[in-house]
Amino acid sequence: MEGKIEAATKLEFKLHALARREVSFDNSSDVKLLIFEPETKDKQPALPIRMCFQSVFSKFSIMPNQGIDFGPLEIGAEAIKTIEISNTGVFAFEYQIVEAGSQFEALEEKFDLEEKKIERKPRKRTAPKPRGFNAKGAVPSAQFGPFHVTGVRGSITPGQKMEIKVQFVASSISEFNNSLEIDICQRNKAANGKVVYELLGEGCSPGIVTDDVASIFEEQAVLRRLDPSQPLTRNVFTSDEPHRVFHFAPVIANGKAPLPSERFRISNPFKISCNVNIKILQKNTRGTMDQPVLKKKSKDFDPNTPVPSTAFMPTPEALHIPPHEHRFVSVRFKPNGLATCVAKFVAEVEGGSQESSKCLKFDLTGEGILPSISVEDPIERDEKSSAVVVKFQRAPLRSVGRRAEAKTRYIVLRNEMTVPATARFDVENTTEFSFSGRGRLITLAPRETATLSVGYHPASPGKHECKIVMKILQNPFEMTIFHLMGDSFLQDVTLE
């Protein structure tokens, strides 16, 4: 550039700097001032004009830098996380957040060159702005699928940061992935390109395993059906029935032995934790209504109910199961009388919406019985007293005071029940009869037999009788009387 300065005047000139890339120089003398006399053409030495200049792009950082993953959430739940945009440069910049791949109006980059305003207008696209902007004066927000973003447009001064709230609402069982673009004014587009930001989330329904019987009953035997010809001597689960049933083996009613207890595995195969309520529902054999099991001391307790109120007791009654973990529920069986107990086990998930995983149900059955021992031999019974008659053949005596040769009979006992039974014998004091069960407790396992001997060895002639009373432990209703009968005589002639 050049100019002419008239006498007694002055001339001002301005230098403008415009860079499309980052430039920095300090105390540069590339620009010089040349002064010469227009008439004589005399030139003065060049005067260097010292200049400092620096041009930079907008500097920024975004945290988290790749995106936000909300992870799995229960349907209807919501979570809030923040995006933090920091201005690490020397100039303020504007930003906006739009849906990736959509058409939007890019931010204008303005350069105020003192007196002359030079604007570099970017290419405009004919698409609407992101939907969801609030009215003027409010914090701008937008909805991107299930993600609500507050603060989608703003300005950040140097050294400051902007927190942008992102709210995720899990509206359905699905995986959500929305890509956003963060447009920052005057950034180095050649180096950074598009700033794409991912928002991830998943809607889940809590649930438990309800159909894998091998897992649920991993500590028990699992059968298709029971064999009606065989007694039930262990706790088993059967699946091939109108209803899935867990069978407790018969238990002595009001017995003193430890109560049978079984553990059932409750598994959470999903990505979110779940709360499970355990209930035992009483099945009324006189109808189809299911009612919660009543406590014995409740005022609503009905003593005429066919199912004992405290027959099945779960522990614990509530579970919290983290994702991909399991917990055990113990069910104890305690019959209160001679009855077949039928109930329903229910493990219900709070907030579960999937029919296949929100509730585990199966029936519980058990029988309260009393131990019993039957007499297989002898079979003769007294018509009046129903006592078992043990009759011996007549025994000859050689002389008074000298015992006859012993006669022996056998008593065969059998346990027909499915629980062990123990017998105790009360024997009258007598010298004419002997009994191998005197002073002993005879315990028989299910289907087991025992043979006891009874001896008759009289010392005097005449008829002799004795009673043996058999009582079954833990069964006050069963008592068997054995009536021993013997007859001896003195021989008129004895050859020795």
Residue pairs with C-beta under 8 A, 6 or more apart in sequence:
1 13
3 11
3 13
4 11
4 38
5 11
14 114
14 115
15 31
15 49
15 51
16 113
16 116
17 53
17 55
18 111
18 113
18 118
19 53
19 55
21 55
22 55
22 56
22 57
22 188
23 53
23 54
23 55
24 53
24 54
24 55
24 56
25 51
25 52
25 53
25 54
26 52
27 50
27 51
27 52
28 50
28 51
28 52
28 53
29 48
29 49
29 50
29 51
30 51
31 48
31 49
31 51
32 46
32 47
32 48
32 49
33 46
33 47
33 48
33 49
34 43
34 44
34 46
34 47
35 43
35 44
35 47
36 42
36 43
36 44
56 89
56 90
56 91
57 89
57 186
57 187
57 188
58 87
58 89
58 91
58 93
58 184
58 185
58 186
58 187
59 87
59 88
59 89
59 90
60 85
60 86
60 87
60 88
60 89
60 93
60 95
60 156
60 184
60 187
61 85
61 86
61 88
62 83
62 84
62 85
62 86
62 182
62 195
62 197
63 83
63 84
63 86
64 83
66 197
66 198
67 197
67 198
67 199
67 200
68 81
68 83
68 166
68 197
68 198
68 199
68 200
69 198
69 200
69 201
70 79
70 81
70 168
70 199
70 200
70 201
70 202
71 201
71 202
71 271
72 202
72 203
72 204
72 270
72 271
72 272
72 323
73 79
73 168
73 170
73 201
73 202
73 203
73 204
73 272
74 170
74 203
74 204
74 205
74 206
74 272
74 351
75 170
75 171
75 172
75 173
75 203
75 204
75 205
75 351
75 353
76 169
76 170
76 171
76 351
77 169
77 170
78 167
78 168
78 169
78 170
79 167
79 168
79 201
80 165
80 166
80 167
80 168
81 165
81 166
81 168
82 163
82 164
82 165
82 166
83 163
83 164
83 166
83 197
84 161
84 162
84 163
84 164
85 95
85 156
85 161
85 162
85 164
85 182
85 184
86 156
86 160
86 161
86 162
87 93
87 156
87 157
87 158
87 159
87 160
87 161
88 159
89 158
90 158
91 158
91 186
92 155
92 156
92 157
92 158
93 155
93 156
93 184
93 185
93 186
93 187
94 107
94 153
94 154
94 155
94 156
94 184
94 185
95 107
95 153
95 154
95 155
95 156
95 162
95 182
95 183
95 184
95 185
96 104
96 107
96 130
96 152
96 153
96 182
96 183
97 130
97 142
97 149
97 152
97 153
97 164
97 180
97 181
97 182
97 183
97 197
98 104
98 129
98 130
98 142
98 152
98 180
98 181
98 183
99 130
99 144
99 178
99 179
99 180
99 181
100 179
100 180
100 181
100 194
100 196
100 197
101 179
101 181
102 127
102 130
103 125
103 126
103 127
104 125
104 127
104 129
104 130
104 183
105 124
105 125
105 127
105 129
106 122
106 123
106 124
106 125
106 183
107 122
107 183
107 184
107 185
108 119
108 121
108 122
108 185
109 120
109 122
109 185
109 186
110 117
110 119
110 120
111 117
111 118
111 119
111 120
130 142
130 152
131 142
131 143
132 141
132 142
132 143
132 148
132 152
133 140
133 141
133 142
133 152
133 153
134 140
134 141
139 150
139 151
140 151
140 152
140 153
140 154
141 148
141 149
141 150
141 151
141 152
142 148
142 149
142 152
143 149
144 178
144 180
144 199
145 176
145 178
145 199
146 168
146 169
146 170
146 171
146 176
146 178
146 201
146 203
147 166
147 167
147 168
147 176
147 178
147 199
147 201
148 166
148 167
148 168
148 169
149 164
149 165
149 166
149 167
149 180
150 164
150 165
150 166
150 167
151 162
151 163
151 164
151 165
152 164
154 162
156 162
166 199
168 176
168 199
168 201
170 201
170 202
170 203
170 204
171 203
172 203
173 203
173 204
173 205
173 353
173 354
174 202
174 203
175 200
175 201
175 202
176 199
176 200
176 201
176 202
176 203
177 198
177 199
177 200
178 198
178 199
179 196
179 197
179 198
179 199
180 196
180 197
180 198
180 199
181 194
181 195
181 196
181 197
182 195
182 197
183 195
184 195
187 195
202 271
204 270
204 271
204 272
205 270
205 351
205 352
205 353
205 354
205 357
205 358
206 268
206 270
206 272
206 273
206 274
206 275
206 349
206 350
206 351
206 352
206 358
207 268
207 269
207 270
207 274
207 349
207 352
207 354
207 356
207 357
207 358
208 266
208 267
208 268
208 269
208 274
208 276
208 321
208 347
208 349
208 357
208 358
208 360
209 215
209 216
209 266
209 267
209 268
209 269
209 357
209 360
210 356
210 357
210 359
210 360
210 361
211 356
212 267
213 222
213 237
213 239
213 244
214 222
215 265
215 267
216 264
216 265
216 266
216 267
216 360
217 237
217 246
217 264
217 265
218 265
219 262
219 263
219 265
220 235
220 236
220 237
220 246
220 262
221 234
221 235
221 236
221 237
222 236
222 237
222 238
222 239
223 236
223 237
223 238
223 239
223 240
224 238
224 239
224 240
225 238
225 240
225 241
226 232
226 236
226 238
226 247
231 418
231 446
231 447
232 247
232 249
232 250
232 418
233 249
233 418
233 446
234 249
235 246
235 247
235 248
235 249
235 260
235 262
236 246
236 247
237 244
237 245
237 246
237 247
237 362
238 244
238 245
238 246
238 247
243 362
243 363
244 361
244 362
244 363
245 362
245 363
245 364
245 365
246 262
246 264
246 345
246 362
246 363
246 364
246 365
247 365
247 366
248 260
248 262
248 333
248 364
248 365
248 366
248 367
249 260
249 366
249 418
249 419
250 366
250 367
250 368
250 369
250 417
250 418
250 419
251 259
251 260
251 333
251 334
251 335
251 366
251 367
251 368
251 369
251 419
252 368
252 369
252 370
252 371
252 419
252 474
253 335
253 336
253 337
253 338
253 339
253 368
253 369
253 370
254 336
254 337
254 474
255 474
256 474
259 332
259 333
259 334
260 332
260 333
261 330
261 331
261 332
261 333
262 330
262 331
263 328
263 329
263 330
264 328
264 329
264 330
264 331
264 345
265 326
265 327
265 328
266 276
266 319
266 321
266 326
266 327
266 328
266 329
266 347
266 360
267 321
267 325
267 326
268 274
268 321
268 322
268 323
268 324
268 325
268 326
269 324
270 323
270 324
270 357
271 323
271 324
272 323
273 320
273 321
273 322
273 323
274 320
274 321
274 349
274 350
274 351
274 352
275 318
275 319
275 320
275 321
275 349
275 350
275 351
276 318
276 319
276 320
276 321
276 327
276 347
276 348
276 349
276 350
277 317
277 318
277 347
277 348
277 350
278 314
278 316
278 317
278 318
278 319
278 329
278 345
278 346
278 347
279 292
279 314
279 317
279 346
279 348
280 292
280 293
280 312
280 313
280 314
280 331
280 343
280 344
280 345
280 346
280 364
281 290
281 291
281 292
281 293
281 343
281 344
281 346
282 290
282 291
282 292
282 293
282 294
282 305
282 307
282 309
282 343
282 344
283 290
283 307
283 342
283 343
283 344
283 363
284 290
284 291
284 305
284 306
284 307
285 306
285 307
285 342
286 306
290 344
293 309
293 310
293 311
293 312
293 343
294 300
294 301
294 302
294 309
295 301
295 309
295 310
296 309
296 310
298 309
301 309
306 339
307 339
307 341
307 342
307 343
308 334
308 335
308 336
308 337
308 339
308 341
308 368
309 336
310 334
310 336
311 333
311 334
311 335
311 336
311 341
311 343
311 366
311 368
312 331
312 332
312 333
312 334
312 341
312 343
312 345
312 364
312 366
313 331
313 332
313 334
314 329
314 330
314 331
314 345
315 329
315 330
315 331
315 332
316 329
319 327
319 329
319 347
321 327
329 347
331 345
331 364
333 341
333 364
333 366
335 341
335 366
335 367
335 368
336 368
337 368
338 368
338 369
338 370
339 367
339 368
340 365
340 366
340 367
340 368
341 364
341 365
341 366
341 367
341 368
342 363
342 364
342 365
343 363
343 364
343 365
344 361
344 362
344 363
344 364
345 360
345 361
345 362
345 363
345 364
346 359
346 360
346 361
347 359
347 360
347 361
348 358
348 359
348 360
349 357
349 358
349 359
352 358
352 359
369 417
369 418
369 419
370 472
370 474
370 475
370 477
370 478
371 415
371 417
371 419
371 420
371 421
371 422
371 472
371 473
371 474
371 475
372 415
372 416
372 417
372 421
372 472
372 475
372 478
373 413
373 414
373 415
373 421
373 423
373 444
373 470
373 472
373 478
373 480
374 413
374 414
374 415
374 416
375 388
375 411
375 412
375 413
375 414
375 480
376 412
376 413
376 414
376 449
377 410
377 411
377 412
378 388
378 389
378 390
378 391
378 409
378 411
380 388
380 389
380 391
381 387
381 388
381 389
382 388
382 389
382 483
385 481
385 483
386 481
387 467
387 480
387 481
387 482
387 483
388 411
388 480
388 481
388 482
388 483
389 483
389 485
390 409
390 411
390 454
390 482
390 483
390 484
390 485
391 409
391 485
391 486
392 407
392 409
392 456
392 484
392 485
392 486
392 487
393 407
394 487
394 488
394 489
395 404
395 405
395 407
395 456
395 457
395 458
395 486
395 487
395 488
395 489
396 404
396 488
396 489
396 490
396 491
397 403
397 404
397 458
397 459
397 460
397 461
397 488
397 489
397 490
397 491
398 404
398 491
398 494
398 496
399 490
399 494
400 459
400 460
400 461
400 490
401 459
401 460
402 459
403 457
403 458
403 459
404 457
404 458
404 459
404 488
405 457
406 434
406 455
406 456
406 457
407 455
407 456
407 457
407 486
408 453
408 454
408 455
408 456
409 453
409 454
409 456
410 451
410 452
410 453
410 454
411 437
411 451
411 452
411 453
411 454
411 482
412 449
412 450
412 451
413 423
413 442
413 444
413 449
413 450
413 451
413 452
414 444
414 447
414 448
414 449
414 450
415 421
415 444
415 445
415 446
415 447
415 448
415 449
416 447
417 446
418 446
419 446
420 443
420 444
420 445
420 446
421 443
421 444
421 472
421 473
421 475
422 441
422 442
422 443
422 444
422 472
422 473
422 474
423 437
423 441
423 442
423 443
423 444
423 470
423 471
423 472
423 473
424 441
424 470
424 471
424 472
424 473
425 435
425 437
425 438
425 440
425 442
425 468
425 469
425 470
425 471
426 468
426 469
426 471
427 435
427 437
427 438
427 466
427 468
428 466
428 467
428 468
430 464
430 466
431 459
432 456
432 457
432 458
432 459
432 464
432 466
432 486
433 454
433 455
433 456
433 457
433 464
433 466
433 484
433 486
434 454
434 455
434 457
435 452
435 453
435 454
435 455
435 468
436 452
436 453
436 454
437 452
437 468
441 473
442 450
442 452
444 450
454 468
454 482
454 484
456 464
456 484
456 486
458 464
458 486
458 488
460 488
461 488
461 489
461 490
462 487
462 488
463 485
463 486
463 487
464 484
464 485
464 486
464 487
464 488
465 483
465 484
465 485
465 486
466 484
467 481
467 482
467 483
467 484
468 481
468 482
468 484
469 479
469 480
469 481
469 482
470 479
470 480
470 481
470 482
471 478
471 479
472 478
472 479
